[in-house]
Amino acid sequence: MSDAIIHTLKFDRDGLIPTIVQDRVTGEVLMLAYMNGESLERTIQSGETWFWSRSRGELWHKGATSGHTQKVVDIRLDCDDDTLLGQGVLASDRWMDGWGGRAAPAVSPGRSR
């Protein structure tokens, strides 16, 4: 991703852009996180995902403590330039996606709880 493209991105008022991480092989959505300019640059330079932790207020290298990093193969923009899609592969087969921890009550479209 070129610097010219990065400058066209629409970061929110906090300087963040939502980033969906998808397994390039299975198409499974692994997580939704937020990037700022610095985490995006680090992701591009290192080939591994970096995010901005809104709860901790700091940069976050996915897998730095657990060892379950995400290798980035491709970064795409949506048509409005306000959301990123990071496609990649998991660096560890032990890594569980971010959806594996908690189940929300099932709700079908058009049906109330």
C-alpha distances in whole Angstrom, upper triangle without the diagonal:
4,7,8,6,7,10,11,11,15,16,20,22,22,18,17,15,17,15,16,16,18,19,18,21,23,21,23,21,22,21,20,19,17,14,15,12,14,13,10,9,12,11,8,10,13,12,14,14,15,17,19,22,24,27,27,25,23,20,20,19,20,23,24,27,28,26,24,21,18,16,12,12,9,8,9,10,14,15,16,13,15,14,11,12,12,13,15,18,21,22,25,28,30,27,28,26,26,28,31,33,34,35,36,39,38,38,38,37,40,42,43,43
4,5,5,6,9,10,11,15,16,20,22,22,19,18,17,19,17,20,20,21,23,21,25,27,25,27,25,25,24,23,21,19,16,16,13,14,15,11,10,13,13,10,12,15,15,17,17,18,19,21,24,26,29,29,27,24,22,22,21,23,26,26,30,31,29,27,24,21,19,16,15,13,11,12,12,16,17,17,14,16,16,14,16,15,17,19,22,24,25,29,31,33,30,31,29,29,31,34,36,37,39,39,42,41,41,41,40,43,45,46,46
4,5,5,6,9,10,14,15,18,20,20,16,17,16,19,18,21,21,23,25,24,28,30,27,29,27,27,25,23,21,19,16,14,11,12,14,11,9,13,14,11,12,16,16,18,18,17,18,19,23,24,28,28,25,23,20,22,21,23,26,26,30,31,30,29,25,23,21,18,18,16,13,14,14,17,18,17,14,16,17,15,17,17,19,21,24,26,27,30,33,35,32,33,30,30,32,35,37,38,39,39,43,42,42,42,41,44,46,46,47
4,6,5,7,9,13,15,18,20,21,17,18,16,19,19,21,23,24,27,25,29,31,28,30,28,28,27,25,23,20,17,16,13,15,17,14,13,16,17,14,16,19,19,21,21,20,21,22,25,26,30,30,27,25,23,25,24,26,29,29,33,34,33,31,28,25,23,20,20,17,15,14,13,16,16,16,12,15,16,15,18,18,21,23,26,29,30,33,35,37,34,35,32,32,34,37,38,39,40,40,43,43,42,42,40,43,45,46,47
4,5,5,7,11,13,16,19,19,16,16,14,16,16,18,19,21,23,22,26,27,25,26,24,25,23,21,20,18,15,14,12,15,15,12,12,16,15,13,15,18,18,19,18,18,19,20,23,24,28,28,26,24,22,23,23,24,27,28,31,32,31,29,25,23,21,18,17,14,11,11,9,12,13,12,9,12,13,12,14,15,18,20,24,26,27,31,33,34,31,32,29,29,30,34,35,36,37,37,40,39,38,38,37,39,42,42,43
4,5,5,9,10,14,16,16,13,12,11,14,14,17,18,20,23,22,26,27,25,26,23,23,22,19,18,15,12,11,8,11,12,9,9,13,13,11,13,16,16,17,16,15,15,16,20,21,25,25,22,21,18,20,20,21,24,25,28,29,28,27,23,21,20,17,17,14,11,11,10,13,14,13,9,11,12,11,14,14,17,19,23,25,26,29,31,33,30,30,27,27,29,32,33,34,35,35,38,38,37,38,36,39,41,41,42
4,6,8,10,13,15,16,12,13,12,16,16,19,21,23,26,26,29,31,28,29,26,26,24,22,20,17,14,12,9,12,14,12,12,15,16,14,17,20,20,21,19,18,18,18,22,22,26,26,23,22,20,22,22,24,28,28,31,32,32,30,27,24,24,20,21,18,15,14,12,15,15,13,10,12,14,14,17,18,21,23,27,28,29,33,35,36,33,33,30,29,31,35,36,37,38,37,40,40,39,39,38,40,42,43,43
4,6,9,13,15,16,13,13,12,15,16,18,20,23,26,25,29,30,27,28,25,26,24,21,20,17,15,13,12,15,16,13,14,18,18,16,19,22,21,22,21,20,19,19,23,23,26,27,24,24,22,24,24,25,29,29,33,34,33,31,28,25,24,21,21,18,14,13,10,12,12,10,7,9,12,12,16,17,20,23,27,29,30,33,35,37,33,33,30,29,31,34,35,36,37,36,39,38,37,37,35,38,40,40,41
4,6,10,12,13,10,10,8,11,12,15,17,20,23,23,26,27,24,25,22,22,20,17,16,13,11,10,10,13,14,11,13,16,15,15,18,20,19,20,18,17,16,16,19,19,23,24,21,21,19,20,21,22,26,27,30,30,30,28,25,22,22,19,19,16,13,11,8,10,11,9,5,6,8,9,13,14,18,21,24,26,28,31,32,33,30,30,27,26,27,31,32,32,33,32,35,35,34,34,32,35,37,37,38
4,6,9,11,9,9,7,10,12,15,18,21,24,24,28,28,25,25,22,23,20,17,16,13,12,11,11,14,15,13,15,18,18,18,21,23,22,22,19,18,16,16,18,18,21,23,20,20,19,21,22,23,27,28,30,31,31,29,26,24,24,21,22,19,15,14,10,11,11,8,6,5,8,10,14,16,20,23,26,28,29,32,34,35,31,30,27,25,27,30,31,31,32,31,33,33,32,32,31,33,35,35,36
4,7,7,5,5,5,9,11,15,17,20,24,25,28,28,25,25,22,22,19,15,13,10,9,8,9,12,13,11,14,16,16,17,20,21,21,21,18,16,13,12,15,14,18,19,16,17,16,18,20,21,24,25,28,29,29,27,25,23,23,20,22,19,16,15,12,13,14,11,9,6,9,11,14,16,20,22,25,26,28,31,33,33,29,29,25,23,25,29,29,29,30,29,32,32,31,32,31,33,35,34,35
4,5,5,5,6,9,12,16,19,22,25,27,30,30,27,26,22,22,19,15,14,10,10,9,11,14,15,14,17,19,19,20,23,24,24,23,20,18,15,13,15,13,16,18,15,17,17,19,21,22,25,26,28,29,30,28,26,24,25,23,25,22,19,18,15,15,16,13,11,8,10,13,16,18,22,24,27,28,30,32,34,34,30,29,26,23,25,28,28,28,29,28,30,31,30,31,29,31,33,32,33
4,5,7,10,12,16,19,22,25,29,30,34,33,30,29,26,25,22,18,16,13,13,11,13,15,16,17,19,21,21,23,25,26,27,25,22,20,17,14,16,13,16,18,15,17,17,20,23,24,27,28,30,31,32,31,28,27,28,26,28,26,22,21,19,19,19,16,15,12,14,16,20,22,25,28,31,31,33,35,37,36,33,32,29,26,27,31,30,30,31,30,32,33,32,33,32,34,35,34,34
4,6,9,11,15,18,21,24,27,29,33,32,29,28,25,24,20,17,14,11,11,9,11,13,14,15,17,18,19,21,23,24,24,23,20,17,14,11,12,10,13,14,11,13,14,16,19,21,24,24,26,28,29,28,26,25,26,24,27,25,21,21,19,19,21,18,16,13,14,16,19,21,24,26,29,29,30,32,34,34,30,29,26,24,25,29,28,28,30,28,31,32,32,33,32,34,35,34,34
4,7,10,13,17,19,22,26,27,31,31,28,27,24,23,20,16,13,10,8,6,7,10,11,11,14,16,16,18,20,21,22,20,17,15,12,10,12,11,15,15,12,13,13,15,18,19,23,23,25,27,28,26,24,23,24,22,24,22,18,18,16,17,19,16,14,11,13,14,17,18,22,24,27,27,28,31,33,33,29,29,26,24,26,29,29,29,30,30,33,33,33,34,33,36,37,36,36
4,7,9,13,15,19,22,24,27,27,24,23,20,19,16,12,10,6,5,5,8,10,10,10,13,14,14,16,19,19,20,18,15,12,9,8,10,9,13,14,12,12,12,13,16,17,20,21,23,24,25,24,21,20,21,19,21,19,16,16,14,15,17,15,12,9,10,11,14,15,19,21,23,24,25,27,29,29,26,25,22,20,22,25,25,26,27,26,29,30,30,31,30,33,34,33,33
4,6,10,13,16,19,21,24,24,21,20,17,17,14,10,9,5,5,6,9,12,10,9,13,15,14,15,18,19,18,17,14,12,10,9,12,12,15,17,15,15,14,15,16,16,20,21,24,24,25,23,20,18,19,17,19,16,13,13,11,11,14,12,9,6,6,7,11,12,16,18,21,22,24,26,28,28,24,24,21,19,20,24,24,25,26,25,28,28,28,29,28,30,32,32,32
4,7,10,13,17,18,22,21,18,17,13,14,10,7,6,5,7,9,12,14,12,11,15,16,14,16,19,19,18,17,13,12,10,10,12,11,15,17,15,16,14,14,16,15,19,21,23,23,23,21,19,17,18,16,18,16,12,12,11,11,14,12,10,7,5,6,9,10,14,16,19,20,22,24,25,26,22,21,17,15,17,20,21,21,22,22,24,25,24,25,24,27,29,28,28
4,6,10,13,15,18,18,15,14,11,11,8,6,5,5,7,10,12,14,11,10,14,14,12,14,17,17,15,13,10,10,9,10,12,13,16,17,17,16,14,13,14,13,16,19,21,21,21,18,16,13,14,12,14,12,9,10,9,10,14,13,11,9,6,5,6,7,10,13,15,16,19,21,22,23,19,18,15,14,15,19,20,21,22,22,25,25,25,25,25,28,29,30,29
4,6,10,12,15,14,11,11,7,8,6,5,7,8,10,14,16,17,14,13,16,17,14,15,19,18,16,14,11,12,11,13,14,15,18,19,19,19,17,15,15,13,16,19,21,20,20,17,15,12,14,12,13,12,10,10,10,11,14,15,13,12,8,6,5,6,8,11,13,14,17,19,20,20,17,16,12,12,13,16,18,19,19,19,22,22,22,23,22,26,27,28,27
4,7,9,12,12,10,9,6,6,5,6,8,10,11,15,17,17,14,13,16,16,12,14,17,16,13,11,9,11,11,14,15,17,19,20,20,19,17,15,14,11,14,17,19,18,17,14,12,9,10,9,11,10,9,10,12,13,17,18,16,15,11,8,6,5,6,8,10,11,14,15,16,17,14,13,10,10,12,15,17,18,19,20,23,23,24,24,24,28,29,30,29
4,6,9,8,6,6,4,5,7,9,11,14,15,19,20,21,17,16,19,18,15,16,19,18,15,13,12,14,15,18,19,20,22,24,24,23,20,18,17,14,16,19,21,19,18,15,13,10,11,10,10,10,10,11,13,14,18,19,18,17,13,11,7,6,5,6,8,10,13,15,15,17,14,13,10,11,12,15,17,19,19,21,23,22,23,23,24,27,29,30,29
4,6,6,5,5,6,7,10,12,14,17,18,21,23,23,19,18,21,20,16,17,20,18,14,13,13,16,17,20,21,23,25,26,26,25,22,19,17,14,15,19,21,19,17,14,12,9,10,9,10,11,12,13,16,17,21,23,21,21,17,14,10,9,6,5,6,7,11,12,12,14,12,12,10,12,13,15,18,20,20,22,25,24,25,25,26,30,30,32,31
4,6,5,8,9,10,13,15,17,19,19,23,23,24,21,19,21,20,16,17,19,18,14,14,14,17,19,22,24,26,28,28,29,27,24,22,19,17,18,21,23,21,20,16,15,11,10,9,8,9,11,12,15,17,20,22,21,21,17,14,11,9,5,5,6,9,12,14,14,17,15,15,14,16,17,18,22,23,24,25,28,27,28,27,28,31,33,34,34
4,6,8,11,12,15,18,20,22,23,26,27,27,24,22,24,23,20,20,22,21,17,17,17,21,22,25,26,29,30,31,32,30,27,24,22,19,20,23,25,22,20,17,16,13,12,12,11,12,15,16,19,20,23,26,24,24,21,18,14,13,9,8,7,10,13,14,13,16,15,15,14,17,17,18,22,24,24,26,28,27,28,28,28,32,33,35,34
4,5,9,10,14,17,19,22,23,27,28,29,25,24,26,25,21,22,25,23,19,18,18,22,22,26,26,28,29,31,32,30,28,25,23,20,20,24,25,22,21,18,17,14,15,14,14,15,16,17,20,20,23,25,25,24,21,18,15,14,10,10,9,11,15,15,13,16,15,14,12,15,15,16,19,21,21,23,25,23,24,24,25,29,29,31,31
4,6,9,12,14,17,20,21,24,26,27,23,21,24,24,20,21,24,22,19,18,17,20,21,24,24,26,28,29,30,29,26,24,22,19,20,24,25,23,22,18,17,14,15,14,13,13,14,14,16,16,20,22,21,21,17,15,11,11,9,10,10,12,16,17,16,18,16,15,12,15,14,16,19,21,20,21,24,22,23,22,22,26,27,29,29
4,6,9,12,15,18,20,24,25,26,23,21,24,24,20,22,24,23,19,18,16,19,19,22,22,24,25,27,28,27,25,22,21,17,18,22,23,21,20,17,16,13,15,14,15,15,15,16,18,18,21,23,22,21,17,15,12,12,10,11,11,12,15,16,14,16,13,12,9,11,10,12,16,17,17,18,20,19,20,20,21,25,25,27,26
4,6,8,11,15,17,20,22,23,20,19,22,22,18,20,23,21,18,16,14,17,16,19,19,20,22,23,24,24,22,19,18,15,17,20,22,20,20,16,15,13,14,14,15,14,14,14,16,16,19,20,19,18,14,13,10,10,9,11,11,12,16,16,16,17,14,12,8,9,9,11,14,15,15,16,19,18,19,19,20,24,24,25,25
4,7,10,13,15,19,21,22,18,18,21,20,16,19,21,19,17,14,12,14,14,17,16,18,19,21,22,21,19,16,15,12,13,17,18,16,16,12,12,10,12,13,14,15,14,16,17,18,21,22,21,19,15,14,11,10,10,10,10,10,13,13,13,14,10,9,5,6,7,9,12,14,15,16,19,19,21,22,22,26,27,27,26
4,6,10,13,16,19,19,16,16,19,18,15,18,21,19,17,14,11,13,11,13,13,15,16,17,19,18,16,14,14,11,13,16,17,16,17,13,13,11,14,13,16,15,14,15,16,17,20,20,19,17,13,12,10,10,11,12,13,12,15,16,16,16,12,11,7,6,7,10,12,13,14,15,19,19,20,21,22,26,26,26,25
4,7,10,14,17,18,14,14,18,18,15,18,21,20,18,15,12,12,10,11,11,12,14,16,17,17,15,13,14,12,15,18,19,18,19,16,15,13,15,14,17,16,14,14,14,14,18,18,16,14,10,10,9,10,12,14,15,15,18,19,20,20,16,14,11,9,10,13,14,15,16,16,20,20,20,22,22,25,26,26,25
4,7,10,14,14,11,12,15,15,13,16,18,18,16,14,10,9,7,8,8,9,11,13,13,13,12,10,12,10,14,16,17,17,18,16,14,13,15,14,17,16,14,15,15,15,19,18,16,13,11,10,10,10,13,15,16,16,18,19,21,20,17,16,13,10,12,16,16,17,19,19,22,23,23,25,25,28,29,28,28
4,7,10,11,9,9,13,13,12,15,17,17,17,14,11,9,6,6,7,8,11,12,11,11,10,10,12,12,15,17,19,19,20,18,16,15,17,15,18,17,14,14,14,15,18,16,14,11,9,9,11,11,15,16,19,18,20,22,24,24,20,19,16,14,16,19,20,20,22,22,25,26,26,28,27,30,31,31,30
4,7,8,6,6,9,10,9,12,14,15,14,13,9,7,5,5,8,10,13,13,12,11,9,9,11,12,16,16,19,20,20,19,16,14,16,14,17,15,12,13,13,15,18,16,13,11,10,9,11,11,15,16,18,19,20,22,25,25,21,21,18,17,19,22,23,24,25,26,29,29,30,31,30,33,34,34,34
4,6,5,6,9,10,11,12,14,15,16,15,12,9,7,6,10,10,14,14,11,10,9,11,13,14,18,18,21,22,23,21,19,17,18,16,19,17,14,15,14,16,19,17,14,12,12,11,14,14,18,19,22,22,23,25,28,28,24,25,22,20,23,26,26,27,29,29,32,33,33,34,33,36,37,37,36
4,6,5,6,9,10,11,12,14,15,15,13,10,10,9,13,14,18,17,14,13,11,13,14,16,20,19,22,24,24,23,20,19,19,16,19,17,14,15,14,17,19,17,14,13,13,12,15,15,18,20,22,23,24,27,29,30,26,27,24,23,26,29,29,30,32,32,35,36,36,37,36,39,40,40,40
4,5,5,6,9,10,10,12,14,13,12,9,9,9,12,14,17,16,13,11,8,11,12,14,18,17,20,22,21,21,18,17,17,16,19,18,15,17,17,20,22,21,17,16,16,15,17,16,19,19,22,22,22,25,28,28,25,26,24,23,26,28,29,30,32,33,36,37,37,39,38,41,42,42,41
4,5,5,6,9,10,10,11,10,8,5,5,6,10,12,15,14,12,10,7,8,8,11,14,14,17,19,18,18,15,14,14,13,16,15,13,15,16,18,21,20,17,15,14,12,14,13,16,16,18,18,19,21,24,24,21,22,20,19,22,25,25,27,29,30,33,34,34,36,35,39,40,39,39
4,5,5,6,9,10,10,10,8,7,7,9,13,15,18,18,16,13,10,11,11,13,16,16,20,21,20,19,15,14,13,11,14,12,10,12,12,15,18,18,14,13,12,10,12,10,14,15,17,18,19,22,24,25,22,23,21,20,23,25,26,28,30,30,34,34,34,35,35,38,39,39,39
4,5,5,6,9,10,11,10,9,10,12,15,18,21,20,18,15,12,13,12,14,17,17,21,22,21,20,17,15,14,12,14,14,12,14,15,18,21,20,16,16,16,13,15,13,16,16,19,20,20,23,26,27,24,25,24,23,26,29,29,31,33,34,37,38,38,39,38,42,43,43,43
4,5,5,6,8,8,8,6,9,11,14,17,20,18,17,13,10,10,9,12,14,13,17,19,17,17,14,13,12,11,14,14,13,16,17,20,23,23,19,19,17,15,16,13,16,15,17,18,17,20,23,24,21,23,22,21,25,27,28,30,32,33,37,37,38,39,39,42,43,43,42
4,6,5,5,5,5,5,8,11,14,17,20,19,18,15,11,11,9,10,13,13,17,18,16,15,11,10,9,8,10,11,10,13,15,18,21,21,18,17,15,12,13,10,12,12,14,14,14,18,21,22,19,20,19,19,22,24,25,27,30,31,34,34,35,36,36,39,40,41,40
4,6,6,8,8,9,12,15,18,20,23,22,21,18,14,14,12,14,16,16,20,21,19,18,14,12,10,8,10,9,9,12,14,18,20,21,17,18,16,13,13,11,12,12,15,16,16,20,23,24,22,23,22,22,25,27,28,31,32,33,37,37,37,38,38,41,42,43,42
4,6,8,10,10,13,16,19,22,25,23,22,18,15,15,13,14,16,16,20,21,19,18,15,14,12,10,12,13,12,16,18,21,24,24,21,21,20,16,17,14,15,15,17,18,17,20,23,25,23,25,24,24,27,29,30,33,35,36,40,40,41,41,41,44,46,46,45
4,5,8,9,13,16,18,21,24,22,21,18,14,13,10,12,13,13,16,17,15,15,11,11,9,9,11,13,13,17,19,23,26,26,22,22,20,17,17,14,15,13,14,15,13,17,20,21,19,22,21,22,25,26,28,30,33,34,38,38,39,40,40,44,45,45,44
4,7,9,13,16,19,22,24,23,22,19,16,14,11,11,13,14,17,17,15,14,10,8,6,5,7,9,10,14,17,20,24,24,21,21,19,15,14,11,11,9,11,12,11,15,18,20,18,20,19,20,23,24,26,29,31,32,36,36,37,38,38,41,42,43,42
4,7,10,14,16,19,21,20,20,17,13,11,8,8,9,10,14,14,12,11,7,5,5,5,9,11,11,15,18,20,24,24,21,21,18,15,14,10,11,9,10,10,9,13,16,17,14,17,16,17,20,21,23,25,28,29,33,33,34,35,36,39,40,40,39
4,7,10,12,16,18,17,17,14,11,9,6,6,9,10,13,14,12,11,7,6,7,7,10,11,10,14,16,18,22,22,19,18,15,12,12,8,10,9,11,10,11,14,16,17,14,15,14,14,17,19,20,23,25,26,30,30,31,33,33,36,37,37,36
4,7,9,13,15,14,13,11,7,6,4,6,9,10,13,14,14,13,10,9,10,10,14,14,13,15,17,19,23,22,19,18,15,13,13,11,13,13,14,14,14,16,19,19,16,18,16,15,19,21,21,23,26,27,30,31,32,34,34,37,38,38,37
4,6,9,12,11,10,9,6,5,6,7,11,12,14,15,16,14,12,11,13,13,16,16,14,16,16,18,22,21,18,15,13,12,13,11,14,15,17,16,17,19,21,21,17,18,16,14,17,20,20,22,24,25,28,29,30,32,32,35,35,35,34
4,6,9,9,7,6,5,6,9,10,14,14,16,17,18,17,15,15,17,16,20,19,17,18,18,20,23,21,18,16,14,14,15,15,18,18,20,19,20,22,24,24,20,20,18,16,19,21,21,22,25,25,29,30,30,32,32,35,36,35,34
4,5,5,5,5,6,6,10,10,13,13,14,16,18,17,16,16,19,19,22,22,19,21,21,22,25,23,21,18,17,16,18,17,20,20,21,20,21,22,24,23,19,19,17,15,17,20,19,20,22,23,26,28,29,31,31,34,34,33,32
4,6,5,7,9,10,13,14,17,17,18,19,21,20,19,19,22,21,25,24,21,22,21,22,25,23,21,17,16,17,19,19,22,23,24,23,24,25,27,26,22,21,19,16,18,21,20,20,22,22,25,27,28,30,30,33,33,31,30
4,6,8,11,11,14,15,17,17,17,18,21,20,20,21,23,24,27,27,24,25,25,25,28,26,24,21,20,20,22,21,24,25,26,24,25,25,27,25,22,21,19,16,18,20,18,19,21,21,25,27,28,30,31,33,33,31,30
4,6,9,9,13,14,16,15,15,17,20,20,19,20,23,23,27,27,25,26,26,27,30,28,26,23,22,21,23,22,25,25,26,24,24,25,27,25,22,22,20,18,20,22,20,21,24,24,28,30,31,34,34,37,37,35,33
4,7,9,13,15,17,16,17,19,21,21,20,21,23,23,27,26,24,25,24,26,28,26,24,21,20,20,22,22,25,25,26,25,26,27,29,28,24,24,22,20,22,24,23,24,26,27,30,32,33,35,35,38,38,36,35
4,6,10,12,15,13,15,17,19,19,18,18,21,21,24,24,22,24,24,25,28,26,24,21,20,19,21,20,23,23,24,23,23,24,27,26,23,23,22,19,22,24,23,25,27,28,31,33,34,36,37,39,40,38,37
4,7,10,12,11,13,16,16,17,15,15,17,17,21,21,19,21,21,23,26,25,22,20,18,17,19,17,20,20,21,20,20,21,24,24,20,21,20,18,21,23,23,25,27,28,32,33,34,36,36,39,40,39,38
4,6,9,8,10,12,13,13,11,12,15,15,19,19,18,20,21,23,27,26,23,20,19,17,18,16,18,17,18,17,17,18,21,20,17,18,16,15,18,20,20,22,25,26,30,31,32,34,35,38,38,37,36
4,6,5,9,10,10,10,8,9,11,12,16,17,16,20,21,23,27,26,23,22,19,17,17,14,16,15,15,14,13,15,18,17,15,16,15,15,19,20,20,23,25,27,31,32,33,35,36,39,39,39,37
4,6,8,8,8,7,5,7,10,11,15,16,16,19,21,23,26,26,23,22,19,16,16,13,14,13,13,11,11,12,15,14,11,12,12,11,15,16,17,19,22,24,28,29,30,32,33,36,37,36,35
4,5,5,5,4,4,7,10,13,16,18,19,22,24,26,30,30,27,25,22,20,19,16,16,14,13,10,9,10,13,12,9,11,12,12,16,16,16,20,23,25,29,30,32,34,35,38,38,38,36
4,6,6,7,7,10,12,15,19,21,21,24,26,28,32,31,28,27,24,22,21,18,19,17,16,13,12,12,16,15,13,15,15,15,19,19,19,23,26,28,32,33,35,37,38,41,41,41,39
4,6,8,9,13,15,18,22,24,24,27,29,31,34,34,31,29,27,24,24,21,22,19,18,15,14,13,16,14,12,14,16,15,19,19,18,21,25,27,31,32,35,37,38,42,41,40,38
4,5,8,11,14,17,21,23,23,26,28,30,34,34,31,30,27,24,23,20,20,18,16,13,11,10,13,10,9,11,13,13,17,16,15,19,22,25,29,30,33,35,36,40,39,39,37
4,6,10,12,15,18,21,22,25,28,30,33,34,31,30,26,24,22,19,19,16,14,11,8,8,11,10,9,12,14,15,18,17,18,21,25,27,31,32,34,36,38,41,41,41,39
4,7,10,13,16,18,19,22,25,27,31,31,29,27,24,21,19,16,16,13,11,7,6,5,8,7,5,9,10,12,15,14,15,19,22,24,28,29,31,33,34,38,38,38,36
4,7,10,13,15,16,19,22,24,28,28,26,25,21,18,17,13,13,10,9,6,5,7,10,11,8,11,11,13,16,16,18,21,23,26,29,30,32,33,34,38,38,38,37
4,6,9,12,13,16,19,21,25,25,23,22,19,15,13,10,9,7,6,5,6,8,11,12,9,11,11,12,15,16,18,21,23,25,29,29,30,31,32,36,36,37,36
4,6,9,11,15,18,21,24,25,22,22,19,15,13,10,8,5,5,6,6,10,12,14,12,15,14,16,18,20,22,25,26,28,32,32,33,34,34,38,39,39,38
4,6,7,11,14,17,21,22,19,19,16,12,10,7,6,4,7,9,10,13,15,18,15,17,15,17,19,21,23,26,27,29,32,31,32,33,33,37,38,39,38
4,7,10,14,17,20,22,19,20,17,13,11,8,6,5,7,10,12,15,17,19,18,19,17,19,21,23,26,28,29,31,34,33,34,34,34,37,39,40,39
4,7,10,13,16,18,16,17,14,10,8,6,5,7,10,13,15,18,20,22,20,21,19,20,22,24,26,28,29,30,33,32,33,32,32,35,37,38,38
4,7,10,13,15,12,13,10,7,6,4,6,9,12,15,17,20,22,24,21,21,19,19,21,24,26,28,28,29,32,31,31,31,31,34,36,37,37
4,7,10,12,9,11,9,6,5,6,8,11,15,18,20,23,24,26,23,23,20,21,22,25,27,28,29,29,31,30,30,30,29,32,34,35,36
4,7,8,6,7,6,5,6,9,11,15,18,21,23,26,27,29,26,25,22,22,23,26,28,29,29,29,31,30,30,29,28,31,33,34,35
4,6,5,7,6,6,8,11,13,17,20,23,26,28,29,30,27,26,23,22,23,26,28,28,28,27,30,28,27,27,25,28,30,31,32
4,6,8,9,10,11,15,17,20,24,26,29,32,32,34,31,30,26,26,26,30,31,31,31,30,32,30,29,28,26,28,31,32,34
4,5,8,10,13,16,18,22,26,28,30,33,34,35,32,31,27,26,26,30,31,31,31,30,32,31,29,29,26,28,31,32,33
4,6,8,11,14,16,20,23,25,28,30,32,33,30,29,26,25,26,29,31,31,31,30,32,32,30,30,28,31,33,34,35
4,7,10,13,17,20,23,25,27,30,31,32,28,27,24,22,23,27,28,28,28,27,30,29,28,28,26,29,31,31,32
4,7,10,13,16,20,21,24,26,27,28,25,24,20,19,20,23,25,25,25,24,27,26,26,26,24,27,29,30,30
4,6,10,13,16,18,20,23,24,25,22,22,18,18,19,22,24,25,25,25,28,27,27,27,26,29,31,32,32
4,6,10,13,15,18,20,21,23,20,19,16,16,17,20,22,23,24,24,27,26,26,26,25,28,30,31,31
4,6,10,12,14,17,18,20,17,17,14,15,17,19,22,23,24,25,28,27,28,28,28,31,32,33,33
4,7,10,13,15,16,18,16,16,14,15,17,19,22,23,24,25,28,27,28,28,28,31,33,34,34
4,7,9,12,13,16,13,14,13,15,17,18,21,23,25,26,29,28,30,30,30,34,35,36,35
4,6,9,10,12,11,12,12,14,16,17,20,23,24,26,29,29,30,30,31,35,36,37,36
4,5,7,9,7,9,10,12,15,15,17,21,22,25,28,28,30,30,32,35,36,36,35
4,7,9,8,11,12,15,18,17,20,23,25,28,31,31,33,34,35,39,39,40,38
4,5,6,9,11,14,17,16,18,21,23,26,30,30,32,33,35,39,39,39,37
4,6,8,11,14,16,14,17,20,22,25,28,28,31,32,33,37,37,38,36
4,6,10,13,14,12,14,18,20,23,26,27,30,31,33,37,36,37,35
4,6,9,12,10,12,16,18,21,24,25,27,29,31,34,34,34,32
4,7,8,6,9,12,14,17,21,21,24,25,27,31,30,30,29
4,5,6,8,11,13,15,19,19,21,23,24,28,28,28,26
4,6,7,9,11,13,17,18,20,22,23,27,26,26,24
4,6,7,8,10,13,14,16,18,20,23,23,23,21
4,6,8,11,14,15,18,20,22,25,25,24,22
4,7,10,13,15,18,21,23,26,25,24,22
4,7,10,12,15,18,20,23,22,21,18
4,7,8,12,14,17,20,18,18,15
4,6,9,12,15,17,15,14,12
4,6,10,13,15,12,11,8
4,7,10,12,10,10,8
4,7,9,7,7,6
4,6,6,8,9
4,6,8,10
4,7,10
4,7
4
